[in-house]
């Protein structure tokens, strides 16, 4: 076996959204934990605490490296988890459409009560002013690869006018200063979940430490 992979979905989603990734990696010899969490009910700190035990239990079920793949807000939980708790045998990390610098869409919507109700406490923390969650994040001692999309989609692409974006997150916001590699693909935020190229490129980074740029 190739080791293990923890998959974390985004806000408003469930593990069903990551089933395609789970099947893809299982077919390639990985142990896979497709982990769910109540994304609308709690803030990021509480959500991170809630994923600690299942990840640690999964770590004990196999030998080899343990890798992490997160979509959208799932990537933020991965960063916070590894910063706060760490893990034995850490491999590589891939963040897909993750608003590492916050989301301009969240900036635009945060003033509306329906957004606060629908997205919950964590949704309020996805804004570009990240001072409120700064204690959750720090550089991680692992290779981090980031995949962004640049196929802007309505209705919120206008909030990032003049900046490449996937309709929800700008390409610029996906970057981290300590990333090892970064790749932009012609996908919308939703499309990043279903694109075969995203899965193949994620595999490339987990195995080799870089994306297979043509």
Secondary structure, DSSP 8 states (H G I E B T S, - for coil): ---EEEEE--TT--GGGGHHHHHHHHHTT-EEEEE---TTTS-HHHHHHHHHHHHHHHHTT--S-EEEEEETHHHHHHHHHHHHT--TTEEEEEEES--TT--HHHHHHTTSHHHHHHHHHHHHT-SS--GGGGGG----SS-EEEEEE----TTTGGGGTTS-B-SSSBHHHH--TT-SEEEEES--TTHHHH-HHHHHHHHHHHHHSS----
